[in-house]
Amino acid sequence: MLTEHILTLMTFWPAVGAFVVALLPRNGRIVRWWALFVSVVTFLLTLHLPAHFVYGQKGFQFVENRAWITSPAIRYHLGVDGLSMWLVVLTGFLSVVGVLVSWKVIETRTKEFYFFFLLQQTAMIGIFVSLDIFLYYAYWELSLIPMAILIAMFGRERGPRTAVKFFLYTFIPSALFLVAILWLYAKTGTFEYPALKHILATNSGTIAPHALWWVALAFLVAFAVKVPVFPLHGWLSDAISDAPTAMAMVIAGKLGLYSIIRFNLGLFPVQAREFAPWMVALAVIGILYGASIALVQTDMKRLISFAMLSALSFCILGIFCFSLTGLDGAVYQTINEGVSGAALLALAGFLYERYGTYDMERYGGLAAKLPMLATLFVITGLSVVGLPLFNNFVGEFLVLSGSFHAHPGWILAATLGVILSAAYMLTMIQKVFYGPESKMVTQQAMGDMTVREHVLLWPLAVLMLAMGVFSPYWMRAIDQGVANLATPTTHTISYMEKR
């Protein structure tokens, strides 16, 4: 019974928790503990998926499919495969991390914060498990609202302005996305992803190729903004800088990258390959641009935001080279960015809790005062720069090696991003933790890590190492999920087959 309805349960349990939050007394302690309980249960429910996933079975698993609305024909159709399973687990895991990282920061309007935070979890899980495109679109739009509200209510000085900017950047392309979805329904009579994929793959001329090109472009632009892909990244640095840390962890990357792979490569493979030269070029530009701008930042959060742009551009590069190895690397790097990016943002947030600033120029010599925090910052930094044995090394290596045969010149340029990532991460660590103690650090005596911070950060650190050493455990499902999306001429040997 649990297996039959696990996707519904894990999707709507955070929403139930959110509405319970609305009924709780305005007591921050009770609300926080309830939100943590809901998030832990959500994460445990997501672990049911890898525990019962059948490796080697084609198609979607844990499927729920029943009629919802008769006209238009919208179905409640859920399922996961190797592409979406680990992203669902990551969402559940980051839900727990988000509650813990907000524990001391959100001291006023806690009910409002955790209500929208939990509602956001339902929207994100719903995106990954929906197999009816109209249902998917409903979750896609729902995910924008809690993000914008939380940035406006709990962001830094420019929070309301940043929230409006974020909403407009993401909502306007979504309107085009809706038009494209409705056009597809008018031509095919279905919103269901498997049915659409079959109809479009066997299209015998009933749908004009030039029309599909525009539909595919509408899909791609909506998703590319959410990644974001250069030059559609204008909202990212402000959103990451001004958003509460818990929201900054989920605001970029996963949703857009997953959607590009699922829908653009899955429904429009011919059009995706026509877009590929442009997307590869934009990816490499994004890698170098993001890393170069990160290198000159003095604000830690803005540095992290541009580092994310660079890292996410690696994923785009892997996707649009269409090799199985590159696609494996793109999905794995998406998960890596969720883990390493969350750890980096949490560490910066803990420094902000102690000293009230993200300005690196005001820090210095913290390693002597906060040795454990400095240790975890270094571990996270090594993961971000892709040191061998860490998770990001696996993702970046697969992307670069899987893409080299198709675009050797672009890949050589992209490798400069790896060097620049080491430069900006080591510069940040040097400024904040080493060298002479700054006046601020000398005057303000702060304690090292608390129990809550240990509980939050050490699992992330262990996961970064485990994903670097035991990557085939995650890659089995990923390889299975993206195998049919690779170009046949480049589908030579998979990562798992190499192992």
Order of alpha helices (4+ residues) and beta strands (2+ residues): alpha-alpha-alpha-beta-beta-alpha-alpha-alpha-alpha-alpha-alpha-alpha-alpha-alpha-alpha-alpha-alpha-alpha-alpha-alpha-alpha-alpha-alpha-alpha-alpha
